[in-house]
Amino acid sequence: MSDMMKAVQINDFGDRSVLALNNVAIPTPNENDVLIKVRAASVNPVDWKIREGYLQPLLSHSLPLTLGWDVSGEVAGVGKNVTQFSVGDAVYSRPEITKNGSYAEYMTVSADEVALKPKTLSWQEAAGVPLAALTAWQSLYELAQLEAGERVLIHAGSGAVGQFAIQLAKLRGATVYTTTSSRNTDLVLGLGADHVIDYRQEDFSTLKDLDVVFDTMGGETQDNSWKTLKKGGRLVSIAKNPDEATAAEHGVSAVFCFVQPNSEQLAKLADLADAGQFKVNIDSEFTLNQVADAHERSETGRAQGKIIINVSA
Ligand SMILES: NC(=O)c1ccc[n+]([C@@H]2O[C@H](COP(=O)([O-])OP(=O)(O)OC[C@H]3O[C@@H](n4cnc5c(N)ncnc54)[C@H](OP(=O)(O)O)[C@@H]3O)[C@@H](O)[C@H]2O)c1
């Protein structure tokens, strides 16, 4: 194979015009890495937030940087310490976000961040799972410790994270309340939501005595969520660091979740998908030449599922 590949990179932080399709060297896996031939990537809001430079105070990226932190593809090479994967395995991953990403024909990923791809999902569907589904898993199962019979409010149930959160909450046996606008009512009911609140027409803050709020929006949405929780309730936010004093005033706990790579959780998600218990809705598909359009779609805040970049699917 040639030593060169195409990758969508940024050389400066800024608007969509900084995205460039470059010819770069195919990376070499280090001893603990797998080299993945990328079939599909997906776009998450963090991609354009990093592109804009908003996250520089938290994550110091060096430039040029290849964006994209969701991948499905085939193992094309392994480092000498890697025993769990072989060339040709179909895999998926949400890799470490400070390194080069998946808007590229090849990428290297630490083997402990990789899992076998769900067999029943397409490359595109599989690429849509890792970052958003791990976020929902870690927020609801690890941090909120959601239990069967509890009542959970999931904000933006029609978003990528929200859709996975509804499904995981239902699998846990919880009753799900979710906010979205009316055009997405059927979508979220189809994923198992029990109660849908059109946030443009109705005031979700009249809900009472909830066990858990999953805040995917921050801002006023978080501000208006506190009073919906019962004493001892739990709020997990992925959008705004919740204020400890406000949580204490309401007698609840509150934490921020920043999603972490986790191959064991990815393997469990693959099992759920292959058992038909977990599905992926695709909002739209683009090519490596169209990453700016894919970012534009994500930046609208109106996506109804995953935005996919077809690399060699
Ligand atoms: N901390 C972390 O580790 C982490 C991980 C993943 C994501 N995030 C963050 O979480 C947020 C959501 O991510 P995502 O990928 O799910 O986004 P997304 O797919 O782009 O979300 C789009 C959805 O949000 C809905 N929405 C917009 N405003 C709303 C509101 N005020 N109330 C209820 N629903 C609303 C839209 O529905 P309508 O069109 O009906 O309004 C749309 O379906 C982003 O800010 C992202 O950066 C953080």
Ligand as a Chemical Component Dictionary entry (heavy atoms), coordinates in Angstrom:
data_LIG
# 
_chem_comp.id                   LIG 
_chem_comp.type                 NON-POLYMER 
_chem_comp.pdbx_formal_charge   0 
_chem_comp.three_letter_code    LIG 
# 
loop_
_chem_comp_atom.comp_id 
_chem_comp_atom.atom_id 
_chem_comp_atom.alt_atom_id 
_chem_comp_atom.type_symbol 
_chem_comp_atom.charge 
_chem_comp_atom.model_Cartn_x 
_chem_comp_atom.model_Cartn_y 
_chem_comp_atom.model_Cartn_z 
_chem_comp_atom.pdbx_ordinal 
LIG N1  N1  N 0  -19.240 15.964 28.199 1  
LIG C1  C1  C 0  -19.149 15.010 27.271 2  
LIG O1  O1  O 0  -18.369 14.048 27.394 3  
LIG C2  C2  C 0  -20.035 15.075 26.062 4  
LIG C3  C3  C 0  -20.159 13.956 25.234 5  
LIG C4  C4  C 0  -21.045 14.028 24.152 6  
LIG C5  C5  C 0  -21.740 15.198 23.891 7  
LIG N2  N2  N 1  -21.553 16.273 24.689 8  
LIG C6  C6  C 0  -22.315 17.514 24.454 9  
LIG O2  O2  O 0  -23.693 17.218 24.632 10 
LIG C7  C7  C 0  -24.459 18.004 23.766 11 
LIG C8  C8  C 0  -25.401 17.107 22.964 12 
LIG O3  O3  O 0  -24.638 16.293 22.085 13 
LIG P1  P1  P 0  -25.361 15.471 20.912 14 
LIG O4  O4  O 0  -24.303 14.821 20.105 15 
LIG O5  O5  O -1 -26.467 14.666 21.469 16 
LIG O6  O6  O 0  -25.979 16.704 20.084 17 
LIG P2  P2  P 0  -26.942 16.721 18.820 18 
LIG O7  O7  O 0  -27.151 15.330 18.306 19 
LIG O8  O8  O 0  -26.417 17.743 17.892 20 
LIG O9  O9  O 0  -28.332 17.268 19.440 21 
LIG C9  C9  C 0  -29.292 17.711 18.558 22 
LIG C10 C10 C 0  -30.668 17.577 19.188 23 
LIG O10 O10 O 0  -30.826 18.474 20.288 24 
LIG C11 C11 C 0  -32.212 18.844 20.356 25 
LIG N3  N3  N 0  -32.323 20.097 21.094 26 
LIG C12 C12 C 0  -31.745 21.273 20.775 27 
LIG N4  N4  N 0  -32.061 22.210 21.713 28 
LIG C13 C13 C 0  -32.860 21.592 22.623 29 
LIG C14 C14 C 0  -33.466 22.001 23.857 30 
LIG N5  N5  N 0  -33.355 23.258 24.306 31 
LIG N6  N6  N 0  -34.177 21.085 24.539 32 
LIG C15 C15 C 0  -34.307 19.812 24.105 33 
LIG N7  N7  N 0  -33.743 19.361 22.947 34 
LIG C16 C16 C 0  -33.026 20.247 22.233 35 
LIG C17 C17 C 0  -32.613 18.956 18.916 36 
LIG O11 O11 O 0  -33.995 18.682 18.827 37 
LIG P3  P3  P 0  -34.981 19.824 18.219 38 
LIG O12 O12 O 0  -34.522 20.037 16.801 39 
LIG O13 O13 O 0  -36.310 19.189 18.347 40 
LIG O14 O14 O 0  -34.771 21.045 19.063 41 
LIG C18 C18 C 0  -31.757 17.901 18.189 42 
LIG O15 O15 O 0  -32.463 16.701 17.875 43 
LIG C19 C19 C 0  -23.471 18.819 22.922 44 
LIG O16 O16 O 0  -23.301 20.085 23.503 45 
LIG C20 C20 C 0  -22.182 18.025 23.046 46 
LIG O17 O17 O 0  -21.029 18.814 22.860 47 
LIG C21 C21 C 0  -20.723 16.249 25.764 48 
# 
loop_
_chem_comp_bond.comp_id 
_chem_comp_bond.atom_id_1 
_chem_comp_bond.atom_id_2 
_chem_comp_bond.value_order 
_chem_comp_bond.pdbx_ordinal 
LIG N1  C1  SING 1  
LIG C1  O1  DOUB 2  
LIG C1  C2  SING 3  
LIG C2  C3  SING 4  
LIG C2  C21 DOUB 5  
LIG C3  C4  DOUB 6  
LIG C4  C5  SING 7  
LIG C5  N2  DOUB 8  
LIG N2  C6  SING 9  
LIG N2  C21 SING 10 
LIG C6  O2  SING 11 
LIG C6  C20 SING 12 
LIG O2  C7  SING 13 
LIG C7  C8  SING 14 
LIG C7  C19 SING 15 
LIG C8  O3  SING 16 
LIG O3  P1  SING 17 
LIG P1  O4  DOUB 18 
LIG P1  O5  SING 19 
LIG P1  O6  SING 20 
LIG O6  P2  SING 21 
LIG P2  O7  DOUB 22 
LIG P2  O8  SING 23 
LIG P2  O9  SING 24 
LIG O9  C9  SING 25 
LIG C9  C10 SING 26 
LIG C10 O10 SING 27 
LIG C10 C18 SING 28 
LIG O10 C11 SING 29 
LIG C11 N3  SING 30 
LIG C11 C17 SING 31 
LIG N3  C12 SING 32 
LIG N3  C16 SING 33 
LIG C12 N4  DOUB 34 
LIG N4  C13 SING 35 
LIG C13 C14 SING 36 
LIG C13 C16 DOUB 37 
LIG C14 N5  SING 38 
LIG C14 N6  DOUB 39 
LIG N6  C15 SING 40 
LIG C15 N7  DOUB 41 
LIG N7  C16 SING 42 
LIG C17 O11 SING 43 
LIG C17 C18 SING 44 
LIG O11 P3  SING 45 
LIG P3  O12 DOUB 46 
LIG P3  O13 SING 47 
LIG P3  O14 SING 48 
LIG C18 O15 SING 49 
LIG C19 O16 SING 50 
LIG C19 C20 SING 51 
LIG C20 O17 SING 52 
# 
